[in-house]
């Protein structure tokens, strides 16, 4: 059993200001008899109209909507009362008066119920006592306005509204009392958002998916009870997905120490606002190169052998941020000049009993940037005799070709040299005209010894252990 109750408010003036409202009902029976506890009840606004002759449990018991504060029926036989100001105010402010649905203690095992007289017994019929003030001279409703929204907003954004209540000739406006705010998504049904709220702003929080159209309206009521029309609609489209940006591919090797990187990005709705660019050098930490930039290119300068990694992040115009890529989006290694390296000299020591006593067999290997080729080798040597005299580093030969030879015989005897230490270094030049610098201490050279008088003798032998 549930109670439906409805009071006719037609006698109230349209501009009445409700001060208080109290309901009175006659409680004629308490079950179980002697139940000395008050019964808590819940009141809900009915969402549809109804008539006393047709309502049943099946068609009306679940039509309750917004709840009112919890009340209690005292355990007495006779007249009882309770507050109804909130309900009357709502009806007087324009909410449809379909009455209330009253639900008591419905715990089956307790078997509790209360009997209240209806209008069938006129002298015991429930009634409503309303205290109100006659409305003021203010008869014009306030005009509400939604603040304009940008074309795109993120999934959570702030909405603001306001209203003004104009004075009338000979009558000061009563001022704005509260607002109703509603929204709809993609042209669907209007959804009540804020009801009788004094707030003038609120966050719209993630109720619409990406690319959804959100429309919002507001209306205001003044202190004289005048309810204004719904405002013009403001709208925005939800952009909840971040943009996507990437550094454009780089060649594995860069032939010059200075080069440019470029990047680009796309966004599905509001567009890219700016980029952040980071670099990692030789496997180190990521460091910022550019922040909050609209540029799409940047010039880098490094040194031979430097390995660079780059990644870019985009932020769109509503603040959606692309996550950083965990790895580099583009990498390259500076290969600004070719590199030639001497192989060990054959034989490394020439003795009186060596099969070859007048020359060394030299060979080397080289690397150059992709897209280039070696066109020349310069072979240098330095001869130091056992007395300490030295020729200093001297160019011996230039070898050219496509590609040039990568080996040669060094005839030290015919060049007038004998016992001593021989050092060799080779320099490469590629088809871009880039030449290898001479760095004798780089470890790319090789050396050998001529000891035709067999003056160098082992003093000790060191064991070698291997597996």
C-alpha positions in Angstrom: 0.0 0.0 0.0 1.2 3.5 -0.9 -0.6 6.8 -0.7 -1.1 9.2 -3.5 -2.1 12.7 -2.4 -2.7 15.9 -4.3 -3.8 19.4 -3.2 -5.5 21.9 -5.4 -3.4 25.1 -5.4 -5.6 27.0 -7.7 -6.6 29.4 -4.9 -3.1 30.8 -4.6 -2.4 34.0 -6.5 0.1 33.5 -9.4 2.6 35.9 -7.8 2.2 34.6 -4.2 5.4 34.4 -2.2 5.2 31.2 -0.1 6.3 31.8 3.5 5.4 28.3 4.8 3.2 25.3 4.0 2.0 22.6 6.4 0.0 19.5 5.6 -2.6 18.1 8.1 -4.0 14.5 7.9 -6.0 12.4 10.3 -4.3 9.2 11.4 -7.1 6.8 12.2 -5.4 3.5 12.8 -1.9 2.1 13.7 -0.8 -1.5 13.0 0.3 -3.4 14.9 -1.8 -1.9 17.7 0.3 -0.3 20.3 3.2 0.3 17.9 4.9 3.1 19.7 7.5 4.0 17.1 7.1 6.8 14.6 7.1 5.6 11.0 9.6 7.2 8.6 8.2 7.9 5.2 9.5 9.1 1.9 7.7 11.6 -0.3 8.3 11.9 -4.1 6.9 14.2 -6.7 4.6 12.2 -9.0 5.8 12.3 -12.6 2.4 11.8 -14.2 -1.1 13.0 -13.7 -3.6 10.4 -12.2 -7.2 10.1 -11.0 -8.3 8.5 -7.8 -10.7 6.1 -9.6 -8.0 4.5 -11.8 -4.7 4.3 -10.0 -3.5 0.9 -8.9 -0.4 -0.6 -7.5 0.6 -1.8 -11.0 0.2 1.6 -12.8 1.2 4.1 -10.2 3.4 2.7 -7.4 6.6 3.4 -9.3 5.9 6.8 -10.8 7.6 8.7 -8.0 10.4 11.0 -9.1 12.5 13.5 -7.1 12.4 12.9 -3.4 11.6 15.4 -0.6 13.3 15.3 2.8 12.3 12.4 5.0 9.4 12.8 7.4 8.0 10.8 10.2 4.4 9.9 11.2 4.1 10.0 15.0 2.5 7.0 16.7 -0.8 8.8 17.7 -4.4 8.5 16.7 -5.7 11.9 15.6 -4.5 14.9 13.6 -0.8 14.9 12.5 1.1 17.5 10.5 4.3 18.1 8.7 6.2 20.6 6.5 5.3 21.0 2.9 6.9 24.3 2.0 9.4 22.8 -0.4 6.8 21.0 -2.4 4.4 24.0 -2.6 7.3 26.3 -3.6 8.1 23.8 -6.4 4.6 23.7 -7.7 4.1 27.4 -7.4 7.3 27.9 -9.4 6.1 26.0 -12.4 6.8 22.4 -11.7 3.7 20.3 -12.7 1.5 19.7 -9.7 0.8 15.9 -10.0 0.9 15.5 -6.2 3.1 13.2 -4.1 3.7 9.5 -3.7 4.1 8.6 0.0 6.0 5.4 0.9 6.2 4.2 4.5 7.9 1.2 6.2 7.5 -1.6 3.7 9.6 -4.2 5.5 7.5 -7.3 5.0 8.5 -9.0 8.3 7.5 -6.0 10.4 3.9 -5.8 9.2 3.7 -2.1 10.0 1.1 0.2 8.3 -0.8 3.4 9.1 -4.3 4.4 8.0 -5.0 8.0 7.1 -8.4 9.4 6.3 -9.1 10.6 2.8 -11.6 13.2 1.5 -14.3 10.5 1.6 -14.9 11.7 5.2 -15.1 15.5 4.8 -14.7 16.3 8.5 -11.5 14.2 8.5 -10.2 15.1 5.0 -6.5 16.1 4.8 -5.8 19.7 4.1 -2.9 22.1 3.4 -2.3 25.3 5.3 -0.3 27.8 3.2 1.0 31.1 4.5 2.0 33.5 1.8 2.4 37.1 0.9 0.7 38.8 -1.9 3.1 39.3 -4.8 4.8 42.6 -5.2 4.2 45.0 -8.1 7.0 43.2 -9.9 5.1 41.2 -12.6 7.9 40.9 -15.2 10.2 37.8 -15.1 14.0 38.1 -15.3 15.8 37.5 -18.5 18.5 34.8 -18.3 21.5 34.5 -20.5 24.1 31.7 -21.0 27.6 32.9 -21.5 28.9 32.0 -25.0 30.9 28.8 -25.4 33.8 28.2 -27.8 33.3 25.9 -30.8 35.0 23.1 -28.9 35.5 22.1 -25.3 37.2 19.1 -23.5 35.1 16.5 -21.8 35.0 18.7 -18.7 34.4 22.4 -19.0 33.0 25.3 -17.1 29.5 26.8 -17.9 28.5 30.2 -16.7 25.1 32.1 -16.8 23.5 35.2 -15.5 20.2 37.1 -15.5 18.9 40.6 -15.0 15.6 41.7 -13.5 14.4 45.0 -14.9 12.7 47.7 -12.9 9.2 48.6 -14.1 7.6 52.1 -14.1 7.0 52.9 -10.4 8.1 49.4 -9.3 11.5 48.2 -8.3 12.4 44.8 -9.5 12.5 42.1 -6.8 15.8 40.6 -8.1 16.8 37.1 -9.3 16.1 34.4 -6.8 17.3 31.2 -8.6 18.1 29.5 -11.9 17.1 26.3 -13.7 19.7 25.0 -16.1 19.2 22.1 -18.6 21.2 20.5 -21.4 20.8 18.1 -24.2 23.3 16.0 -26.2 23.2 15.5 -30.0 19.6 16.9 -30.2 18.2 14.4 -27.7 15.8 15.1 -24.8 16.5 18.0 -22.5 18.0 16.9 -19.2 17.4 18.9 -16.0 20.9 19.8 -14.6 20.5 22.6 -12.0 17.1 23.2 -10.3 16.3 26.3 -8.3 20.0 26.9 -7.9 21.6 30.2 -6.8 24.9 29.3 -8.5 25.9 31.1 -11.7 28.5 28.5 -12.9 29.1 24.8 -12.9 31.5 22.3 -14.4 30.0 20.1 -17.1 31.7 16.7 -16.4 32.2 14.1 -19.0 28.6 13.2 -19.9 29.1 13.5 -23.6 31.5 11.4 -25.8 33.9 12.7 -28.3 32.5 14.8 -31.2 29.1 15.1 -29.4 27.1 18.4 -29.7 26.1 19.8 -26.3 23.4 22.5 -26.0 22.6 24.3 -22.8 19.8 26.7 -21.7 19.0 28.6 -18.5 15.9 30.3 -17.0 15.6 32.4 -13.9 12.9 33.3 -11.4 12.8 36.5 -9.4 11.8 37.0 -5.8 8.3 37.9 -6.8 7.8 34.5 -8.2 8.0 35.5 -11.9 9.6 32.6 -13.9 11.4 33.7 -17.1 11.6 31.9 -20.4 14.4 29.6 -21.3 17.4 31.5 -22.7 18.8 31.2 -26.2 20.7 28.0 -26.6 24.5 28.0 -26.4 26.4 25.0 -27.8 29.8 23.4 -28.1 31.2 20.3 -29.5 33.2 17.9 -27.2 36.8 17.3 -28.2 38.1 14.6 -25.7 40.8 12.9 -27.8 44.4 14.2 -27.9 46.1 15.1 -31.2 48.8 12.9 -32.7 52.2 14.2 -33.8 55.4 12.6 -34.9 58.9 13.5 -36.0 59.4 12.9 -39.7 61.8 10.0 -40.5 65.5 10.7 -40.6 68.2 8.8 -42.5 70.2 6.3 -40.4 73.3 8.4 -41.0 73.6 12.1 -41.5 76.6 13.2 -43.6 76.9 16.7 -42.1 77.3 17.8 -38.5 74.4 20.3 -38.9 71.0 19.0 -40.1 67.3 19.8 -39.7 64.5 17.8 -38.3 60.8 18.3 -39.1 57.6 17.1 -37.6 53.8 17.3 -38.2 50.6 16.4 -36.4 46.8 16.1 -36.8 43.9 16.6 -34.5 40.4 15.3 -35.1 38.4 18.4 -34.0 39.7 21.6 -32.4 43.1 21.6 -34.1 46.7 21.6 -32.7 47.6 24.6 -30.5 51.3 23.9 -30.0 54.1 21.3 -29.9 56.8 20.3 -27.4 60.0 18.8 -28.8 62.6 16.7 -26.9 66.0 15.2 -27.8 68.1 12.4 -26.5 71.8 12.4 -27.3 74.0 9.3 -27.2 71.4 7.4 -25.2 71.1 10.1 -22.5 68.1 11.6 -20.8 65.3 13.4 -22.7 65.8 17.1 -22.7 63.5 19.9 -23.9 64.5 21.6 -27.2 61.3 23.6 -27.8 58.2 24.1 -25.6 54.8 25.6 -26.6 56.0 26.2 -30.1 54.2 26.4 -33.4 57.3 25.7 -35.4 57.6 22.4 -37.3 61.4 22.3 -37.9 64.6 22.7 -35.9 68.3 22.7 -36.7 70.7 20.4 -34.8 74.5 20.6 -34.7 76.6 17.7 -33.4 79.9 15.9 -33.8 81.1 12.8 -35.6 79.6 9.7 -34.1 76.8 11.5 -32.1 73.6 9.5 -32.0 70.4 11.6 -31.8 66.8 10.6 -31.0 63.8 12.9 -31.2 60.2 12.9 -30.1 57.4 15.5 -30.3 54.2 16.0 -28.3 51.1 17.9 -29.5 48.5 19.8 -27.5 45.2 20.8 -29.0 43.2 24.0 -28.5 41.0 22.6 -25.7 44.0 21.3 -23.8 44.1 17.6 -24.7 47.7 16.5 -24.4 49.3 13.7 -26.5 51.2 11.2 -24.3 55.0 11.2 -24.9 56.2 8.3 -27.0 58.3 6.0 -24.7 60.9 5.7 -27.5 62.4 8.0 -30.1 60.1 8.7 -33.1 63.2 9.4 -35.3 66.9 8.7 -34.9 70.1 9.4 -36.8 73.9 9.2 -36.4 76.2 12.0 -37.6 78.7 10.6 -40.1 80.4 13.8 -41.2 83.5 12.3 -42.7 84.7 8.8 -43.8 86.9 6.7 -41.5 89.7 4.4 -42.6 91.4 2.1 -40.1 94.7 0.2 -40.7 94.7 -3.5 -40.3 97.6 -5.1 -38.4 100.7 -5.1 -40.5 102.0 -8.3 -42.1 104.4 -9.4 -40.9 104.5 -7.4 -37.6 108.2 -8.1 -37.0 110.8 -8.7 -39.7 113.8 -10.8 -38.4 116.9 -12.0 -40.3 115.2 -15.4 -40.7 111.9 -13.9 -42.0 110.9 -15.0 -45.5 110.3 -11.4 -46.5 113.0 -8.9 -45.4 112.5 -5.8 -47.5 108.8 -4.8 -47.3 105.6 -4.7 -45.3 102.1 -5.7 -46.6 99.6 -3.0 -45.6 95.8 -3.2 -45.7 93.0 -1.2 -44.3 89.2 -0.9 -44.1 86.9 2.1 -44.3 83.4 3.4 -43.7 81.6 6.4 -45.3 78.1 7.8 -45.0 75.3 6.1 -47.1 75.0 7.6 -50.5 78.8 8.4 -50.6 81.8 6.4 -51.7 85.5 6.5 -51.0 87.5 8.1 -53.8 91.0 8.4 -52.3 93.3 7.1 -49.6 96.3 8.9 -48.3 98.9 6.6 -46.6 101.2 8.1 -44.1 104.1 6.6 -42.2 106.6 7.5 -39.5 110.0 5.7 -39.2 112.0 5.8 -36.0 115.4 4.0 -35.9 116.7 2.3 -32.8 118.9 5.3 -32.0 115.8 7.6 -31.7 116.0 9.3 -35.1 112.6 9.8 -36.7 111.3 11.0 -40.1 108.1 12.4 -38.5 104.8 11.7 -40.1 105.2 11.7 -43.9 102.8 11.1 -46.7 103.9 8.1 -48.7 101.2 7.6 -51.4 97.8 8.7 -52.6 95.6 5.9 -53.9 92.6 6.9 -56.1 89.8 5.0 -57.9 86.2 4.0 -57.6 86.9 2.5 -55.2 90.6 3.0 -54.7 92.8 0.0 -53.6 92.6 -0.8 -49.9 96.1 -2.4 -49.7 99.7 -1.7 -50.7 103.3 -3.0 -50.2 105.6 -0.7 -48.3 109.2 -1.3 -49.6 111.2 0.1 -46.7 114.5 -1.3 -48.0 114.4 0.4 -51.4 113.4 3.6 -49.6 116.8 3.5 -47.7 115.3 2.5 -44.3 116.3 -0.5 -42.1 116.0 -1.5 -38.5 113.5 0.5 -36.5 109.9 1.0 -35.7 107.4 1.8 -38.5 104.0 3.4 -37.9 101.3 3.7 -40.5 98.1 5.7 -40.8 95.6 6.0 -43.6 93.2 8.9 -44.4 90.1 8.5 -46.5 88.2 11.1 -48.7 84.7 10.5 -50.0 82.7 11.6 -53.0 81.3 14.6 -51.1 84.9 15.9 -50.6 84.8 15.1 -46.9 88.2 14.0 -45.6 89.1 12.1 -42.5 91.1 14.2 -40.0 94.6 13.0 -39.0 94.3 11.7 -35.4 97.4 9.6 -34.8 96.4 8.8 -31.2 92.9 7.5 -32.2 93.9 3.9 -32.3 93.2 3.6 -36.1 96.8 3.2 -37.1 99.2 0.2 -37.0 102.9 -0.4 -36.4 105.6 -2.9 -37.2 109.3 -3.5 -36.4 112.3 -4.3 -38.6 115.1 -6.1 -36.6 117.5 -7.6 -39.2 120.3 -7.7 -36.7 118.2 -9.7 -34.3 119.0 -7.4 -31.4 115.5 -7.6 -29.9 115.3 -10.8 -27.8 112.5 -12.0 -25.5 113.2 -11.4 -21.9 110.1 -13.3 -20.5 107.2 -15.2 -21.7 103.7 -14.6 -20.4 101.3 -17.5 -20.3 98.0 -17.3 -22.2 95.0 -18.9 -20.6 91.9 -19.4 -22.8 89.0 -21.6 -23.3 
